[in-house]
Amino acid sequence: MKNLNMNLPNRLTLIRIALVPLFIACFYIEAPSAIYVACGIFIAAFLTDIADGYLARSRNQITDFGKLMDPIADKLLAASALIMLTANGMLNPIAAIIIIAREFLISGFRLVATGKGVVIAASWLGKIKTITQAVALVLVMLSTPIRAWLGFKLDAIVVWISVFFTVISAVDYIRKNINCINFDQI
């Protein structure tokens, strides 16, 4: 049996996955503050994503487990937030569909590329996409007090900015990696 000791970046990834059910549960609690608890959990989970990536690279602790589970944890958190916010009428379903569709598309590209031995690094547009999505989702969860304070729908504006970066990063990703797909076999 292999050593089950796990490095800190991989532990953070597992913590992010464990936070997802807690995040979802907040949407079933009938208390006005539940959305703020959900928001806090989302922020904590998002921060584990930043920390695990930084720690894995800076400590040279990149593992096959991390390569597999980190993107799964990221997509699980984002998709859960998109679905729960949409189900509760807080997020435009078209925005959620575009964002989730992009994740499926790019995951498919990565799978094909990996099968050919090609490693595709995240681009700066992908990083902007991730940050704008996280900010947008937090703003949606905090929309009631923010709208009251500002007097306009900042959350909706930032959601559509994140959708813009979602689409642009997908186009950039596909353009740079289209050679991974063999169209002669269609």
Helices and strands as residue ranges (DSSP letters): H 8-26, H 34-58, H 64-87, H 93-115, H 124-141, H 143-150, H 154-177, G 178-180, G 183-185
